[in-house]
Amino acid sequence: MPPDHSFAPTQLAARAAYLLRGNDLGTMTTAAPLLYPHMWSWDAAFVAIGLAPLSVERAVVELDTLLSAQWSNGMIPHIVFANGVDGYFPGPARWATSALAAHAPRNRHTSGITQPPVHAIAVQRILDHARTRGRSTRAVAEAFLDRRWDDLVNWHRWLAEARDPNQHGRVTLYHGWESGMDNSPRWDGAYANVIPGTVPEYQREDNTIVTDASQRPSDLEYDRYLWLLEEMKSARYDDDLLPKVMSFAVEDVFVSAILAVACDVLAEIGEDYHRPKADVRDLYSWGERFRAGVIESTDERTGAARDYDVRADQWIATETVAQFAPLLCGGLPHDRERALVKLLEGPRFCAHPDLKYASIPSTSPVSRDFRPREYWRGPVWPVMTWLFSWCFARRGWAERSRILRQEGLRQASDGTFAEYYEPFTGEPLGSMQQSWTAAAVLDWLG
C-alpha cells in the first residue's frame, strides 16, 4: 500500500484557510497566484462562499469588489484586473474595454465578456453564516444586501434581456470562455466554424505556468479565442451588435440552469428581506423562463440537456457534465429525471469502474472526446462537485448531496487544492493553490 498523504479534516480546513489568506490581495482574492493573478467573476462568488465561515465581513468585501466593476448595463465582467499585476494574457490592453465599451467602468480594468451567474448562491451563504453570528456581523451582511440589491437584480435582468432577446429561456454566449468551460467538447462544432482573420501578435502566459501542453488548450484554439475578442471589439462590446457580428453564438444550457437557480435564490432572499415585490416577481418569472428553456433542450428519452448552436441552427448533444443541467434547476418530468440521475450515477459517469473517486468528470470517460488530463475535456473539477452537491441538497436529495461532498473531500484531502484532477489516478492538474478549490473545501467542512 502506498503511504496515505491525505490530511485530516481540521488540518485540511486550516490549509484551505491559509491558502485563501495567501491569495488575498486586500480587497480581492486572486483565482490562483501564478496562473490567474486577478479576480474572476464566478471564482469570486465561490471564494466568498469559502470566506463566509471564516469571516462574513471579508466575504462581503470580495463581492463588493466584484460588483464595483459591474458594467452600467448590468453585466458582471468575467475578469476584474488587479492594479499593477501582470502575468496574464489577454490583459487589459488587449480587451480595451475602457476605451471601446460605453458601459464599461472607467475606474477599473475589466474584460468584455461574462461568466456563469452563481453570485446569488454566495449571497445566500453569506446571509446564512451571518445569522449564526453576533448583531454586528448580521448588520454587515444586511448592509451589503441594501447596498447591492439593485446591482444583483440588474445583473440577472441583463442576462434575461441582453442574452435571451428572443425569450428562448437559454442564455446566449458569444465566447466559450463565458461558459466557464473554455475548451469543453460542447463547443468543438461552434469553434470549428470560427475562421480567424488576422489576429494581432500575442504571447500566451498560461503555458509558461502549466508547461505540460496536454493540460491546456492548443495554440489554434487560442487563435480562435482571440479572434472572437477582435470581433467583439469591432462591435465595441455593444449588446445589440454582438448577435450580428459574432461568428460564435450558442445557447448554453448549463449557464441557463444556473441562472434559473440563482433567480429563485435571489427571489427568496428578496422575500425574506422585504425587497421590492416587483423585483421578486421579475426574478421568479426569469427563473421559470430559464428552467423551461433548459427542459425544452432535453432528450425525450434520457432527459440529457443540449446546448444550441445559433449560427449552425442545431442542437449540440455531448457527453459532458452540462447534460445534467436539469438536475441543478429541476423541472424535468419524473421518469426523465429518473433516467438522467441513472445516467449520472451509472458507468458512463460517476460509477465508471476506473474512476478514483465517485465524482463527476467534466466529460464522460466513454466519450470519444474524453482526454483525462485536458482542462474541461475529462478532469474532475472540485468546484463542479460542490455545485452539484449544493443544488442536490437544495432539492432535498440529502444522500446524493452527501456522497458528492464525501468524494469531493476525499479527492481534495491531498492538500494541493488543484484546479482540477485526473479522474483515474487522482493526480492534481492545472494550477495549484486554486482559491475556489480551497473555498469548496471550507464550505464542506464548515
C-alpha positions in Angstrom: 0.0 0.0 0.0 1.4 3.4 -0.9 1.6 5.8 2.1 -1.6 7.9 2.7 -0.7 11.6 2.3 -4.2 12.9 3.0 -4.9 15.5 5.6 -7.4 15.1 8.5 -10.4 17.5 8.2 -9.1 20.0 10.7 -5.7 20.2 9.1 -7.3 20.4 5.6 -9.6 23.3 6.7 -6.6 25.1 8.2 -4.6 24.7 5.0 -7.5 25.9 2.9 -8.0 29.0 5.1 -4.2 29.6 4.9 -4.3 29.4 1.1 -7.2 31.9 0.8 -5.2 34.3 3.1 -2.1 33.8 1.0 -4.1 34.6 -2.3 -5.7 37.7 -0.7 -4.6 41.0 -2.3 -6.6 43.0 0.3 -9.9 43.6 -1.4 -9.8 40.8 -3.9 -8.6 37.2 -3.9 -6.6 36.0 -6.9 -8.1 33.0 -8.5 -4.7 31.3 -8.3 -1.4 33.1 -7.5 0.6 32.1 -10.7 -1.8 31.2 -13.5 -4.7 33.5 -12.6 -3.4 36.5 -10.7 -6.6 38.6 -10.9 -10.3 38.3 -9.9 -12.5 36.0 -12.0 -16.3 36.5 -11.7 -17.5 33.0 -10.8 -14.4 32.2 -8.9 -15.0 35.3 -6.7 -18.5 34.0 -5.9 -17.1 30.6 -4.8 -14.3 32.4 -2.9 -16.9 34.4 -1.0 -18.7 31.1 -0.1 -15.4 29.8 1.3 -14.6 33.0 3.1 -18.1 33.3 4.8 -17.4 30.6 7.5 -14.1 32.4 8.3 -15.2 36.0 8.1 -18.6 37.3 6.8 -17.0 40.7 6.7 -14.2 39.6 4.3 -16.7 37.6 2.2 -18.7 40.8 1.7 -15.6 42.7 0.7 -14.9 40.1 -2.1 -18.4 40.6 -3.6 -18.3 44.3 -3.2 -15.0 44.5 -5.1 -16.5 42.4 -7.9 -19.7 44.4 -8.1 -17.8 47.7 -8.1 -16.5 46.6 -11.5 -20.1 45.8 -12.8 -20.9 47.5 -16.1 -23.6 50.1 -16.2 -25.8 47.8 -18.4 -25.7 45.2 -15.6 -23.1 42.8 -16.9 -20.6 41.4 -14.4 -17.4 41.0 -16.4 -15.5 37.7 -16.2 -12.2 39.3 -15.1 -11.5 42.3 -12.8 -7.9 43.1 -13.3 -5.7 43.7 -10.2 -3.9 47.0 -10.4 -0.2 46.7 -11.2 -0.3 42.9 -11.7 0.9 41.4 -15.0 1.3 37.8 -15.8 -2.0 37.1 -17.5 -2.9 37.2 -21.2 -5.2 38.6 -22.6 -4.7 41.6 -20.2 -6.5 44.9 -20.1 -4.7 46.4 -23.1 -6.0 43.6 -25.4 -9.6 43.9 -24.1 -9.5 47.7 -24.3 -12.9 47.9 -22.7 -12.5 51.3 -21.1 -11.7 52.8 -24.4 -14.3 51.0 -26.5 -17.3 50.0 -24.4 -19.9 52.6 -23.5 -21.0 50.6 -20.4 -17.6 49.6 -19.0 -16.4 51.2 -15.8 -13.9 54.0 -16.2 -12.1 53.4 -12.9 -11.5 49.6 -13.2 -9.9 47.5 -15.9 -12.1 44.5 -16.8 -12.6 42.0 -19.6 -15.5 42.4 -22.0 -17.3 39.1 -21.5 -19.2 37.5 -18.7 -19.3 34.2 -16.7 -21.9 31.9 -15.0 -24.2 33.7 -12.5 -23.5 31.8 -9.3 -23.4 35.0 -7.2 -26.8 34.8 -5.6 -25.7 31.5 -4.1 -22.8 33.2 -2.5 -25.0 36.0 -1.1 -27.3 33.3 0.4 -24.3 31.5 2.1 -23.1 34.8 3.5 -26.5 35.6 4.9 -26.8 32.1 6.4 -23.4 32.4 8.2 -24.3 36.0 9.3 -27.4 34.7 11.0 -25.3 32.5 13.3 -23.0 35.4 14.4 -23.4 38.5 16.5 -25.5 41.5 15.8 -22.7 43.5 14.2 -21.9 40.7 11.7 -25.6 40.4 10.8 -25.6 44.2 10.2 -22.7 44.0 7.8 -24.4 41.3 5.7 -27.7 43.2 5.7 -26.0 46.5 4.8 -24.3 44.7 1.9 -27.8 43.5 0.7 -29.2 47.0 1.0 -26.2 48.4 -1.0 -26.1 45.8 -3.7 -29.6 44.5 -4.1 -30.3 46.6 -7.2 -26.9 45.6 -8.7 -27.7 41.9 -8.3 -31.2 42.3 -9.8 -29.8 44.3 -12.7 -27.2 41.5 -13.3 -30.0 38.9 -13.7 -32.0 41.4 -15.8 -29.1 41.9 -18.2 -28.8 38.1 -18.7 -32.5 37.7 -19.2 -32.8 40.6 -21.6 -29.5 41.2 -23.4 -28.6 37.5 -23.6 -32.0 36.0 -24.2 -33.6 38.6 -26.6 -35.9 36.0 -28.2 -37.0 34.6 -24.8 -36.0 31.0 -25.5 -35.1 30.6 -21.9 -31.4 30.0 -22.7 -28.5 32.3 -22.2 -26.6 33.1 -25.4 -22.8 33.1 -25.2 -20.6 34.8 -27.7 -17.4 33.2 -26.5 -16.7 29.7 -25.0 -14.9 31.4 -22.1 -18.3 32.8 -21.0 -19.4 29.3 -20.1 -16.5 28.8 -17.7 -15.8 25.6 -19.5 -13.4 27.1 -22.1 -12.4 24.1 -24.2 -15.2 21.7 -23.5 -16.2 19.3 -26.3 -19.6 21.2 -26.1 -18.0 24.0 -28.2 -16.0 22.0 -30.8 -18.5 22.4 -33.6 -19.2 26.1 -32.9 -15.5 26.8 -32.7 -14.8 24.9 -35.9 -16.9 27.5 -37.7 -14.8 30.4 -36.3 -12.3 31.2 -39.0 -9.7 33.6 -37.5 -8.8 36.6 -39.6 -5.6 38.5 -38.8 -5.1 38.2 -35.0 -2.7 40.8 -33.6 0.5 39.1 -32.4 0.4 37.7 -28.9 2.4 35.7 -26.3 0.5 33.2 -24.2 1.2 33.3 -20.4 -0.7 30.2 -19.4 1.7 27.6 -20.9 4.7 29.2 -19.1 3.0 28.3 -15.8 1.4 24.9 -16.8 4.2 23.6 -19.0 2.5 20.2 -19.8 0.7 21.0 -23.1 -1.7 18.1 -22.6 -3.4 20.1 -19.8 -4.1 23.3 -21.7 -5.9 24.4 -24.9 -3.9 24.4 -28.1 -2.5 27.4 -30.0 -5.1 27.0 -32.7 -7.8 27.2 -30.0 -6.2 30.3 -28.7 -6.2 31.9 -32.2 -10.0 31.4 -32.3 -10.5 32.7 -28.7 -8.6 35.9 -29.6 -10.3 36.3 -33.0 -13.7 36.4 -31.2 -12.3 39.1 -29.0 -11.4 41.1 -32.1 -15.0 40.7 -33.3 -16.3 42.0 -30.0 -14.0 45.0 -30.2 -15.3 45.7 -33.7 -18.8 46.0 -32.2 -17.4 48.0 -29.2 -19.0 45.3 -27.0 -22.4 46.6 -27.8 -25.2 44.1 -26.8 -27.3 45.0 -29.8 -24.5 44.5 -32.3 -22.9 41.3 -30.9 -25.6 39.0 -32.4 -24.8 40.5 -35.8 -21.0 40.3 -35.8 -20.0 37.3 -33.7 -19.1 34.1 -35.5 -19.7 32.1 -32.2 -23.1 32.2 -30.7 -24.5 29.3 -28.6 -27.3 29.0 -26.1 -25.7 27.5 -23.1 -27.9 25.1 -21.2 -25.7 24.9 -18.1 -25.4 28.6 -17.6 -29.2 28.8 -18.1 -29.8 26.2 -15.4 -27.5 28.1 -13.0 -29.4 31.3 -13.8 -32.8 29.6 -13.1 -31.5 28.5 -9.7 -29.9 31.9 -9.0 -33.1 33.8 -9.8 -35.0 31.6 -7.4 -32.4 32.0 -4.7 -32.3 35.8 -5.1 -36.1 36.0 -5.1 -36.3 34.0 -1.9 -33.7 36.4 -0.3 -35.9 39.3 -1.6 -38.9 37.8 0.2 -37.0 37.2 3.4 -35.5 40.7 3.5 -38.6 42.6 2.2 -37.2 43.8 -1.1 -39.5 45.4 -3.7 -42.3 43.0 -4.8 -41.7 43.9 -8.4 -38.1 42.7 -8.3 -39.1 39.4 -6.6 -41.8 38.9 -9.3 -39.3 39.5 -12.1 -36.8 37.1 -10.5 -39.3 34.3 -10.2 -40.5 34.8 -13.7 -37.0 34.7 -15.1 -36.3 31.6 -13.1 -39.4 29.9 -14.6 -38.4 31.0 -18.2 -34.9 29.7 -17.9 -36.0 26.4 -16.3 -38.4 25.9 -19.1 -35.7 26.7 -21.7 -33.4 24.0 -20.1 -36.2 21.4 -20.1 -37.1 22.2 -23.7 -33.5 21.3 -24.7 -33.6 17.8 -23.2 -33.6 14.5 -25.0 -37.0 12.8 -24.8 -35.7 9.5 -23.6 -32.7 10.2 -21.4 -33.5 13.8 -20.1 -30.0 14.9 -21.1 -29.8 18.6 -21.9 -28.3 20.0 -25.1 -26.8 23.3 -26.0 -28.0 25.1 -29.1 -25.6 26.4 -31.8 -27.3 29.6 -33.0 -25.0 30.0 -36.1 -25.4 26.4 -37.3 -29.1 26.3 -36.2 -28.8 23.0 -34.5 -28.8 21.2 -31.1 -25.4 20.2 -29.7 -25.5 16.9 -27.9 -22.3 16.0 -25.9 -21.4 13.6 -23.1 -20.3 16.3 -20.7 -21.3 17.4 -17.3 -23.5 20.0 -19.0 -26.1 17.4 -20.0 -27.0 17.2 -16.2 -28.1 20.8 -16.1 -31.8 19.9 -15.4 -30.7 18.2 -12.2 -29.4 21.6 -10.9 -32.6 23.5 -11.6 -35.3 20.9 -11.6 -38.4 20.8 -13.8 -38.0 17.5 -15.7 -40.9 15.1 -15.7 -40.3 12.4 -13.1 -39.5 9.5 -15.5 -37.0 11.6 -17.5 -35.4 12.9 -14.3 -35.0 9.3 -13.0 -33.3 8.3 -16.3 -30.9 11.3 -16.1 -30.0 10.5 -12.5 -29.3 6.9 -13.5 -27.0 8.2 -16.3 -25.2 10.4 -13.8 -24.8 7.7 -11.2 -24.1 4.9 -13.8 -20.9 3.6 -15.5 -20.8 6.5 -18.1 -20.1 9.0 -15.3 -19.8 8.7 -11.5 -19.7 4.9 -11.4 -17.2 4.4 -14.2 -15.1 1.5 -12.9 -11.8 3.2 -13.4 -12.6 6.5 -11.5 -10.5 7.1 -8.4 -13.4 9.0 -6.7 -17.1 8.8 -7.5 -17.2 12.4 -8.6 -18.5 13.9 -11.9 -15.9 14.1 -14.7 -16.2 17.1 -17.0 -16.5 14.7 -20.0 -17.7 11.1 -19.9 -14.8 8.6 -19.8 -16.5 6.6 -22.5 -16.9 9.6 -24.9 -14.6 9.8 -27.9 -13.9 13.4 -26.9 -12.6 12.4 -23.5 -9.0 13.5 -22.5 -8.2 12.6 -18.9 -5.7 15.5 -18.4 -7.0 18.2 -20.6 -8.9 21.0 -18.8 -12.7 20.6 -19.5 -12.3 17.5 -21.6 -12.2 14.9 -18.8 -10.7 16.0 -15.5 -12.8 16.3 -12.3 -13.3 19.9 -11.1 -13.9 20.1 -7.3 -16.0 23.3 -7.8 -18.4 21.3 -10.0 -18.7 18.7 -7.4 -19.5 21.4 -4.9 -22.1 23.0 -7.2 -24.0 19.7 -7.8 -23.8 18.8 -4.1 -25.2 22.1 -3.1 -28.0 22.0 -5.7 -28.9 18.4 -4.7 -29.1 19.5 -1.0 -31.4 22.4 -2.0 -33.6 19.9 -3.9 -33.9 17.7 -0.9 -31.6 15.0 -2.2 -29.6 14.7 1.0 -27.9 11.4 0.4 -26.8 12.3 -3.1 -25.5 15.6 -1.9 -23.6 13.9 1.0 -21.9 11.3 -1.3 -20.6 14.1 -3.6 -19.4 16.1 -0.7 -17.7 13.0 0.8 -16.0 12.1 -2.6 -15.0 15.8 -3.1 -13.3 15.9 0.3 -11.5 12.6 -0.3 -10.2 14.0 -3.5 -9.1 17.3 -2.0 -7.5 15.7 1.0 -4.2 15.7 -0.7 -4.0 19.4 0.2 -2.8 20.7 -3.2 -6.1 22.4 -3.9 -5.6 21.8 -7.6 -7.7 23.5 -10.3 -8.8 20.0 -11.5 -7.8 16.3 -11.1 -7.0 13.4 -13.3 -10.1 11.2 -13.0 -8.4 7.8 -12.9 -5.3 8.5 -10.9 -6.4 11.5 -8.8 -3.3 13.4 -9.9 -3.7 17.1 -9.2 -3.6 19.1 -12.5 -3.7 22.6 -13.8 -2.8 25.4 -11.4 -2.2 24.6 -7.8 -3.4 26.6 -4.8 -6.6 27.4 -6.7 -8.8 29.6 -4.5 -12.1 28.2 -5.4 -11.0 24.6 -4.7 -10.0 25.7 -1.2 -13.3 27.6 -0.9 -15.3 24.5 -1.7 -13.4 22.5 0.9 -14.0 25.2 3.6 -17.8 25.3 2.9 -17.9 21.5 3.0 -16.1 21.4 6.3 -17.8 24.5 7.7 
